[in-house]
């Protein structure tokens, strides 16, 4: 069964900046996993549904998106999760938490996801390095990023359904917000 996830994709300019940071981390710290994904803010972690259910999912998401308003997102500096993940901070989590909560209601009412595919808590961020950043490399990588400045913003005007092709993720369908 195909693998999908839902995310907000920033503007092209921000995506280019993020890719450059991911490439820097890959080169300096041999952590390349984050390069398999476009810059994004996760709204629904990866899940599997059959190809037959994909059209139903797209219809549900189109209807959902029409009832959601676009909103501004401000990116500011860097953060981390433990000794594994380095990310770009998002200043105001509230609009994303609201969108996530509403989306989860629609998904749980219409899809039969497995327990490990459900996504109840959200900490909005844009990942730069994750699972393959070795714990021995982490302190140096974090020291490199924790004092850097990063500021940008964009209007979240849509969210995307991403689909895995067996190697990398692709933006499969976009859903414009009202």
C-alpha positions in Angstrom: 0.0 0.0 0.0 1.2 3.5 -0.8 2.6 5.7 2.0 1.3 9.3 2.4 1.6 12.3 4.7 0.1 15.8 5.0 2.1 18.9 5.4 2.3 22.7 4.7 5.1 23.4 2.2 6.6 26.9 2.6 7.3 29.3 -0.3 9.8 28.4 -3.0 12.3 30.9 -1.5 12.1 29.4 1.9 12.3 25.9 0.5 15.6 26.8 -1.2 17.0 28.3 2.0 16.0 25.1 3.9 17.5 22.8 1.3 20.8 24.8 1.5 20.9 24.3 5.3 20.1 20.6 4.9 22.8 20.2 2.3 25.3 21.9 4.7 24.3 19.5 7.5 24.7 16.5 5.1 28.1 17.7 4.0 29.5 18.6 7.5 27.8 15.9 9.6 26.9 13.1 7.1 23.2 13.4 7.9 21.3 13.2 4.7 17.9 11.8 5.6 16.2 15.2 5.8 17.1 15.8 2.1 14.6 13.1 1.1 11.8 15.4 2.0 10.9 18.9 0.9 10.9 21.6 3.5 7.6 21.1 5.3 5.5 21.4 8.5 3.9 18.1 9.3 0.1 18.0 9.7 -0.3 14.2 9.6 2.5 11.7 10.0 3.0 9.0 7.4 0.1 6.6 6.9 -0.8 3.9 4.5 -4.1 3.6 2.6 -4.9 1.6 -0.5 -4.8 3.2 -4.0 -8.6 2.7 -4.1 -9.0 5.0 -1.0 -6.8 7.8 -2.5 -9.6 9.4 -4.4 -11.9 9.4 -1.3 -9.0 11.0 0.7 -8.5 13.7 -1.9 -12.3 14.5 -2.0 -12.3 14.7 1.9 -9.2 17.0 1.9 -10.6 19.3 -0.8 -13.8 19.7 1.2 -11.9 20.3 4.4 -9.5 22.8 2.9 -12.3 25.0 1.5 -13.5 25.6 5.1 -10.1 26.6 6.4 -8.6 30.1 6.3 -5.0 30.9 5.2 -2.7 32.3 7.9 0.7 33.8 8.4 3.7 31.8 9.7 6.8 33.4 11.1 10.0 31.4 11.2 12.6 32.3 13.8 16.0 30.7 14.6 16.6 27.1 15.5 15.5 24.4 18.0 16.1 20.8 18.8 14.4 17.6 20.0 16.8 15.8 22.4 20.1 14.7 20.7 18.5 13.7 17.4 16.6 16.6 15.6 17.6 20.1 14.6 14.8 22.3 13.2 13.7 25.8 12.3 11.3 27.3 14.9 7.8 28.5 14.1 6.9 31.4 16.4 3.1 31.1 16.8 1.9 27.5 16.9 -1.8 28.3 17.5 -3.0 28.5 13.9 -1.2 25.2 13.1 -2.6 23.5 16.2 -6.1 24.5 15.3 -5.7 23.3 11.7 -4.1 20.1 12.9 -6.9 19.4 15.4 -9.7 20.0 12.8 -7.8 17.9 10.2 -7.4 15.0 12.7 -11.2 15.0 13.4 -11.9 14.7 9.6 -9.2 12.0 9.1 -10.4 9.9 12.1 -14.0 10.1 11.0 -13.2 9.0 7.4 -10.1 6.8 7.5 -9.2 3.7 9.5 -5.6 4.6 10.4 -3.5 2.2 12.6 -2.7 3.4 16.1 0.9 4.3 15.2 -0.3 6.4 12.2 -2.5 8.7 14.4 -1.0 12.0 15.3 -2.5 13.6 18.4 0.2 16.1 19.5 1.9 18.6 17.2 5.0 20.7 17.8 5.2 22.7 14.5 8.7 23.0 13.0 10.7 22.5 9.8 13.2 19.7 10.2 16.8 20.2 9.1 18.4 17.0 10.5 16.9 14.0 12.1 17.3 10.2 12.4 20.7 9.9 10.8 22.4 12.7 12.6 24.7 10.6 14.8 24.6 11.3 18.5 28.3 11.9 18.5 27.9 14.5 15.8 24.9 16.2 17.4 26.7 18.4 20.0 28.9 20.0 17.3 26.0 20.4 14.9 23.8 21.9 17.6 26.6 24.3 18.7 26.8 25.3 15.0 23.1 26.2 14.7 21.9 27.3 18.2 23.4 30.8 17.9 22.6 31.4 14.3 19.9 33.8 13.2 17.1 32.7 10.8 14.1 34.8 10.1 11.5 34.4 7.4 7.8 34.3 7.0 5.1 33.1 4.5 1.4 32.8 4.3 0.1 29.2 4.5 -2.3 29.2 1.6 -2.5 25.5 1.1 -1.4 22.1 2.5 -0.2 19.2 0.5 -0.7 15.4 0.3 2.8 13.9 -0.2 3.2 10.4 -1.6 6.3 8.1 -1.3 7.6 6.5 -4.5 9.7 3.9 -2.7 12.7 6.3 -2.5 11.6 9.8 -1.9 8.5 11.9 -1.2 6.7 13.9 -3.8 4.1 16.6 -3.6 1.1 14.6 -4.9 -1.7 17.1 -4.5 -2.2 20.6 -3.1 -5.3 21.8 -1.3 -5.8 25.5 -1.3 -7.1 27.1 1.9 -10.0 29.6 1.7 
